Amino acid sequence: MQNNNHKSDLNCAFGETLVAVLYNEATAAETENFERHLNRCRECSEELAAFGMLRNAVSDWRETEFAPLALPNIVLPDEIKKIEAAPTGKHSPFQSLRAFFTPANFGWQLSAAGFAGFIILGLLFIGSTDLFKPIKEVADAPRPSVNATPEIAIAQKAERERDETTVEKNNPSANASNQPEEKTRKVTARINDKTPKHSGIPAARNDNLSKRRIPVPKTERKVEDLSILPVAEADDNSPRLTNLLEEIEPSE
Amino acid sequence: MSQTGTDEKLVEMALAGNSDAFGEIVRRWERKIFALCYGMLGREEDARDAAQETFVSAFRNLNGFRGDAKVSSWLHRIAVNQCLTRLRRQKTRNEAPLEIENEDDSSSFFAAAGQLPSGETEQKERIETVRKAVGALPTDLKQVVVMKEFEEMTFQEISEILEIPLSTVKSRLYTALKQLKKRLEKTPLEVV
């Protein structure tokens, strides 16, 4: 007679008792209760018999193949023992460096000498390499002259001439011995007065040219290149000395 | 020199620098760990290598051992992981997968098992069939079967090592036996 409550799946109420009985680990009460159940449940009886055969088969496997085997003779490598036994066996590079310079190991004098030698070697290394050469070359390179452009050159020259003229006016006696040069200087002063008009620089700005730093144009034009620059005769509006002298002569 | 004390005490001694203490742990557990590896892997050489690697791994990670767990539980977890790693490698390399044929045959495992007497060849065939059937079980079920049959542990010991309830151990074993029965019922057994 089959128990209606019996379910031949994992939720069988007697499943755990069945394996306990199978392996002789059930209590006396559990065994007695299960034997009563077996009288009513054919499935559990068949299952118990099949599990018994399975257990015998596994036991045969164990006794035939595993039991004769020798123990694996576990060997722990000596190098692992040494590494694990020493808690400070593994060091980071920083720890190794610090340990190298530890005074307790070598004495502070040796540590200081080593550190000094390290610094010297570092300086020698830096000196022997071209590490800073590009910077030095840039620093020593000839800076572009502010006279590189014709406008600036003319403006500075005009300022110098005007200064000299001012000095002569304030001190005429000093110019008595320089009468032959007076005429030329006046002409130069006229040139200076006209120069800003042709150079495109306002007269008010000319006074400030020598006082403030003139920014160097990024696209520098070398002075040597000026000589080969073609200047069209029609576009050349710069004052000519001969023209100026002709203007001065009638007035005198 | 033999050490005394619990496994946990031996671990403390090993951590304190006593190399013999871990040797005692190895002596206590090497046979059971070897049996577990053999049952899980089914091959002697693989089992030896896995057992060796289990203890070496345990020794290397001795500092990571948590005092709240039992040493036996810790060793079994390491061993099972070693076995699973090897099984994955075998599967990747297709090394003799533990599979059984699902052919219906009148000469099934249980039918042949009931016949007496059985010759040596037939017994080897049966053992091979059982080995493959156990190897095809899910890991958690296989582990319980192996611990019960090869390590010959009680349910209570298995419960403590796996840190699962006693009833769970029994239900897992019951489920494992049912799956084994189901697989072997469909397995033909060649009787020579």
Chai-1 contact restraints between the chains, C-beta under 6 A:
chainA,res_idxA,chainB,res_idxB,connection_type,confidence,min_distance_angstrom,max_distance_angstrom,comment,restraint_id
A,L10,B,T175,contact,1.0,0.0,6.0,A-B,restraint_1
A,G15,B,Y174,contact,1.0,0.0,6.0,A-B,restraint_2
A,E16,B,S167,contact,1.0,0.0,6.0,A-B,restraint_3
A,E16,B,K170,contact,1.0,0.0,6.0,A-B,restraint_4
A,E16,B,S171,contact,1.0,0.0,6.0,A-B,restraint_5
A,V19,B,K170,contact,1.0,0.0,6.0,A-B,restraint_6
A,V19,B,L173,contact,1.0,0.0,6.0,A-B,restraint_7
A,V19,B,Y174,contact,1.0,0.0,6.0,A-B,restraint_8
A,E25,B,F155,contact,1.0,0.0,6.0,A-B,restraint_9
A,A50,B,K181,contact,1.0,0.0,6.0,A-B,restraint_10
A,F51,B,L177,contact,1.0,0.0,6.0,A-B,restraint_11
A,M53,B,A113,contact,1.0,0.0,6.0,A-B,restraint_12
A,L54,B,L177,contact,1.0,0.0,6.0,A-B,restraint_13
A,L54,B,L180,contact,1.0,0.0,6.0,A-B,restraint_14
A,A57,B,R126,contact,1.0,0.0,6.0,A-B,restraint_15
A,A57,B,V130,contact,1.0,0.0,6.0,A-B,restraint_16
A,V58,B,V130,contact,1.0,0.0,6.0,A-B,restraint_17
A,V58,B,E149,contact,1.0,0.0,6.0,A-B,restraint_18
A,D60,B,I127,contact,1.0,0.0,6.0,A-B,restraint_19
A,W61,B,I127,contact,1.0,0.0,6.0,A-B,restraint_20
A,W61,B,V130,contact,1.0,0.0,6.0,A-B,restraint_21
A,R62,B,F150,contact,1.0,0.0,6.0,A-B,restraint_22
A,F66,B,Y38,contact,1.0,0.0,6.0,A-B,restraint_23
A,L71,B,E30,contact,1.0,0.0,6.0,A-B,restraint_24
A,L71,B,R31,contact,1.0,0.0,6.0,A-B,restraint_25
A,P72,B,F34,contact,1.0,0.0,6.0,A-B,restraint_26
A,P72,B,R48,contact,1.0,0.0,6.0,A-B,restraint_27
A,P72,B,A51,contact,1.0,0.0,6.0,A-B,restraint_28
A,I74,B,V26,contact,1.0,0.0,6.0,A-B,restraint_29
A,I74,B,E30,contact,1.0,0.0,6.0,A-B,restraint_30
A,I74,B,Q52,contact,1.0,0.0,6.0,A-B,restraint_31
A,I74,B,F55,contact,1.0,0.0,6.0,A-B,restraint_32
A,L76,B,F59,contact,1.0,0.0,6.0,A-B,restraint_33
A,K81,B,S19,contact,1.0,0.0,6.0,A-B,restraint_34
A,A85,B,G17,contact,1.0,0.0,6.0,A-B,restraint_35
